[in-house]
Amino acid sequence: MRNSSDIEHELDLIVADRTALAEGSVRLTLRSPSGDKLPEWQPGAHVDLVLRADMIRQYSLCGDPADRSCLQVAVLREKASRGGSRYVHDELKSGGHLKVRGPRNHFGLVDAESYLFIAGGIGITPILPMIAEVDRRGMPWQLLYGGRSRSSMAFRSELEQRYGTRVSVCPEDETGLLDLENVLAEPTSTAAERAVYCCGPEGLLSAVEKLCVDWPSGALHIERFTAAPDRASGPNREFAVELAQTGLTLTVPADRSILEVVEAAGVDVLHSCRDGVCGTCETPVLNGVPDHRDSILTDAEREEGASMMICCSRSCSDRLVLDL
């Protein structure tokens, strides 16, 4: 499993600071009320903020992994908010308390000879600590950063001042859309030669995926916080799921998820997003062929079929055996 090395923490933290970053975005600095050190994390990690019992949202960590005194996230006020960003901007105040789960990392920084980072809008947040790390290592890198306007682009001034010409800031109202065709025109011969990291709105992610179709497998790394376009390989159908630890065999009907059926049977499974983007419900597969519909696993991991996100994925075989 991708998160086998992660330790799941649930922390009671205080909002020590709220800082306006850019038009429509705010940075939260979260600390332990007792001053305890917070969990270790690596660039690319995210946490779950339990805003209310029925409202859990995932946000990338954008601070310094070496600073164990706090965790920092940046939150954009989404026009089509389902309630999370609106709650953070309008109701969550400095001094307020939050339950925080994680950190968890499905967007880890791989070793490569050079790096191309592509960020759109608030998608810059997981990229920030990655850039700091590869720059610290002395590795070659380039950032292509797009947004609606300069005023809406969080961390823009900090990036330009610190890194100079390695950062290409491209406000859409000045330069149009990012010139992805140019920067992705020539695939590398191996994935280790150049790693491409991209985070941002779905339009950007889909465009980058299409342009990287001829790049080596494993060269492209994408972070999504909303479900990818429909990954269903066909219509939903009924199948059986055997839970190896509990000895239960359950029927998953076409209109319910594995997670829903397992929960209804009284089996407690840690979960969060229910959309296949956070990785919390990742479960080992002992037998059977998963129908992967998440936005996390790589093509190689899908082919291997060793684990699956039971909140959204289904089964290609008539029976799955899960390590639950």
Order of alpha helices (4+ residues) and beta strands (2+ residues): beta-beta-beta-beta-beta-alpha-beta-beta-alpha-beta-alpha-beta-alpha-alpha-beta-alpha-beta-beta-beta-alpha-beta-beta-alpha-beta-beta-beta
